[in-house]
Amino acid sequence: MRRTVFNEDHEAFRETIRDFIAAEVVPHYDAWREAGQAPREFYKKLGELGVFGIEVPEEYGGAGETSFKFNAVITEETARAGVSFGGSSVHTALCLPYLLKYANEEQKRRWLPSFVTGDMMTAIAMTEPGTGSDLAGMKTTAKLSEDGTHYVLNGAKTFITGGVLADRVLVCARTAPPTPRTAAAAYPSSWWTPRARATRSAASWRSWA
């Protein structure tokens, strides 16, 4: 049965993505898997293709799309070819919503244009040794400095997809101790922080997941 969910724009985008995968991904994919990550220049190419700016408002350099259908096309075409776009889904599906919802106007103008082009790659740090991705059990804290100018992070994170190549990392941390009443529902505040030094050989930092 013929699908009607996609229109001509989606199908034209599909052809672009399919051609890109054939030319820029498939010939190198085995080498990337062996290395544990795609090279940084690959993400720049995704930025040039417009992949990172699909849902970013036009005033920040994106396409301003509100539908997920273009991202669905990417998912279908990478699955069709048996490849992935490395850690790019974390960049767009996990980090971007935080930026769009919580960043102030100055931060959006500072970060989103380079987010769209791939000049600034992002990752998110949730998982912790011993607690996994259970945010209610998270131990990392963020405390406001005495002069009130910045937060001091204290804790450990692991399995940070895209962490090796990220320029900015969204760190999930507690701003107050959990209580018996709120521990299960507690959700951390988040900050953008320059990427910490990462060990490339550490599996927990690999960007392939």
C-alpha positions as CSV (number, residue, x, y, z in Angstrom):
1,M,0.0,0.0,0.0
2,R,1.3,3.4,-1.0
3,R,2.2,5.6,2.0
4,T,0.7,9.2,2.1
5,V,2.4,10.4,5.2
6,F,5.3,12.1,3.3
7,N,4.9,14.8,0.7
8,E,7.2,15.8,-2.2
9,D,9.5,17.8,0.0
10,H,10.1,14.8,2.2
11,E,10.8,12.6,-0.7
12,A,13.2,15.0,-2.3
13,F,15.0,15.2,1.1
14,R,15.0,11.4,1.1
15,E,16.8,11.3,-2.2
16,T,19.4,13.8,-0.9
17,I,20.0,11.7,2.2
18,R,20.2,8.5,0.3
19,D,22.8,9.9,-2.1
20,F,24.7,11.3,0.8
21,I,24.8,8.0,2.6
22,A,26.0,6.2,-0.6
23,A,28.8,8.7,-1.2
24,E,29.9,9.8,2.3
25,V,29.0,7.0,4.7
26,V,28.9,3.5,3.2
27,P,32.5,3.7,1.8
28,H,33.9,4.6,5.2
29,Y,31.5,2.9,7.6
30,D,33.6,-0.2,8.4
31,A,36.6,2.0,9.2
32,W,34.5,4.2,11.5
33,R,33.2,1.2,13.3
34,E,36.7,-0.1,13.8
35,A,37.8,3.3,15.2
36,G,34.7,3.5,17.4
37,Q,33.6,6.9,16.0
38,A,33.0,8.9,12.9
39,P,35.5,11.6,12.3
40,R,34.8,15.2,13.2
41,E,34.7,16.4,9.5
42,F,31.8,14.0,8.9
43,Y,29.6,16.1,11.3
44,K,30.6,19.2,9.5
45,K,29.2,17.6,6.3
46,L,26.0,16.8,8.1
47,G,25.8,20.4,9.1
48,E,26.3,21.5,5.5
49,L,23.6,19.1,4.4
50,G,21.1,20.7,6.8
51,V,20.6,17.7,9.1
52,F,21.4,19.6,12.3
53,G,19.2,22.6,11.6
54,I,15.9,20.9,10.7
55,E,14.1,21.9,13.9
56,V,16.1,25.0,14.7
57,P,14.2,28.3,14.1
58,E,15.2,30.2,11.0
59,E,16.5,33.2,12.9
60,Y,19.3,31.0,14.2
61,G,20.2,29.5,10.9
62,G,17.9,26.5,10.8
63,A,14.9,25.4,8.7
64,G,12.3,26.0,11.4
65,E,10.5,22.7,10.9
66,T,8.0,21.6,13.6
67,S,7.3,18.2,12.1
68,F,9.4,15.1,12.9
69,K,8.9,13.7,9.4
70,F,12.3,14.9,8.0
71,N,14.0,13.2,10.9
72,A,11.9,10.1,10.3
73,V,13.2,10.1,6.7
74,I,16.8,10.1,8.1
75,T,16.0,7.2,10.4
76,E,14.5,5.2,7.5
77,E,17.3,5.8,5.1
78,T,20.1,5.0,7.6
79,A,18.2,1.8,8.6
80,R,17.8,1.0,4.9
81,A,21.6,1.2,4.3
82,G,22.5,-0.5,7.6
83,V,24.5,2.5,8.9
84,S,24.2,5.3,11.4
85,F,25.2,8.9,11.6
86,G,27.3,8.3,14.7
87,G,26.5,10.5,17.7
88,S,24.4,13.0,15.7
89,S,21.1,11.8,17.1
90,V,22.2,12.9,20.6
91,H,23.1,16.3,19.2
92,T,19.7,16.8,17.6
93,A,17.2,14.6,19.5
94,L,18.5,15.0,23.1
95,C,20.5,18.2,23.4
96,L,18.6,20.5,21.0
97,P,15.3,20.4,22.9
98,Y,17.1,21.6,26.1
99,L,18.6,24.5,24.1
100,L,15.3,25.5,22.5
101,K,13.3,25.3,25.8
102,Y,15.7,26.5,28.4
103,A,18.4,28.7,26.8
104,N,17.8,32.5,27.0
105,E,18.0,34.6,23.9
106,E,21.6,35.5,24.3
107,Q,22.6,31.8,24.7
108,K,20.5,30.8,21.6
109,R,22.2,33.4,19.5
110,R,25.6,32.3,20.8
111,W,25.2,28.6,20.4
112,L,22.5,27.7,17.8
113,P,24.2,29.0,14.6
114,S,27.3,26.8,15.3
115,F,25.0,24.0,16.4
116,V,23.4,24.0,13.0
117,T,26.7,24.0,11.1
118,G,28.3,21.3,13.1
119,D,31.0,23.7,14.3
120,M,29.8,23.1,17.9
121,M,28.9,19.4,18.6
122,T,27.1,18.5,21.8
123,A,26.6,15.6,24.1
124,I,24.6,14.9,27.2
125,A,26.0,13.5,30.5
126,M,23.3,11.6,32.4
127,T,24.7,8.1,33.2
128,E,26.8,7.7,36.3
129,P,29.0,4.8,37.6
130,G,26.9,2.7,40.0
131,T,23.5,4.3,39.2
132,G,23.3,4.0,35.4
133,S,20.7,6.3,33.8
134,D,18.4,6.4,36.9
135,L,18.2,10.1,37.3
136,A,16.4,9.8,40.6
137,G,19.5,8.1,42.0
138,M,21.9,10.6,40.5
139,K,24.7,11.8,42.8
140,T,26.4,14.5,40.7
141,T,25.7,18.0,42.3
142,A,25.8,21.5,41.1
143,K,26.3,24.2,43.7
144,L,26.2,28.0,43.1
145,S,29.6,29.6,43.8
146,E,29.9,32.0,46.8
147,D,30.0,35.0,44.5
148,G,27.0,33.8,42.6
149,T,28.7,33.9,39.2
150,H,28.8,30.1,38.3
151,Y,28.0,26.6,39.4
152,V,30.5,24.1,40.7
153,L,29.9,20.6,39.4
154,N,31.0,17.6,41.6
155,G,30.5,14.0,40.4
156,A,31.3,11.4,37.8
157,K,29.6,10.6,34.5
158,T,30.2,7.7,32.1
159,F,28.9,6.3,28.7
160,I,28.6,9.8,27.3
161,T,27.6,9.2,23.7
162,G,29.5,11.7,21.5
163,G,31.6,12.8,24.4
164,V,35.0,12.6,22.7
165,L,34.1,15.0,19.9
166,A,31.7,17.2,21.8
167,D,32.5,20.9,22.2
168,R,29.8,21.4,24.8
169,V,28.3,18.8,27.2
170,L,24.9,19.1,28.8
171,V,25.5,17.9,32.4
172,C,22.6,16.7,34.5
173,A,23.1,17.4,38.2
174,R,21.2,18.0,41.4
175,T,20.9,21.4,42.9
176,A,19.6,20.1,46.2
177,P,19.7,16.8,48.1
178,P,16.9,14.4,47.3
179,T,14.2,13.8,49.9
180,P,12.1,10.6,50.5
181,R,9.2,12.4,49.1
182,T,10.8,13.8,45.9
183,A,13.6,11.5,45.1
184,A,11.7,9.3,42.7
185,A,10.3,12.3,40.8
186,A,13.4,14.6,41.0
187,Y,14.7,15.9,37.7
188,P,18.0,17.6,37.5
189,S,18.8,21.0,36.3
190,S,21.2,21.2,33.4
191,W,24.2,23.3,32.3
192,W,26.3,23.6,29.2
193,T,29.9,23.1,30.1
194,P,33.0,23.0,27.9
195,R,34.0,19.4,27.2
196,A,36.2,17.8,29.8
197,R,39.3,16.0,28.8
198,A,38.3,12.6,27.4
199,T,40.3,9.5,26.9
200,R,39.7,8.3,23.4
201,S,40.5,4.7,24.2
202,A,37.8,4.5,26.9
203,A,34.8,2.7,25.6
204,S,32.5,4.8,27.8
205,W,33.4,7.9,25.7
206,R,32.9,6.3,22.3
207,S,30.5,8.2,20.1
208,W,29.2,5.2,18.1
209,A,26.2,4.3,20.2
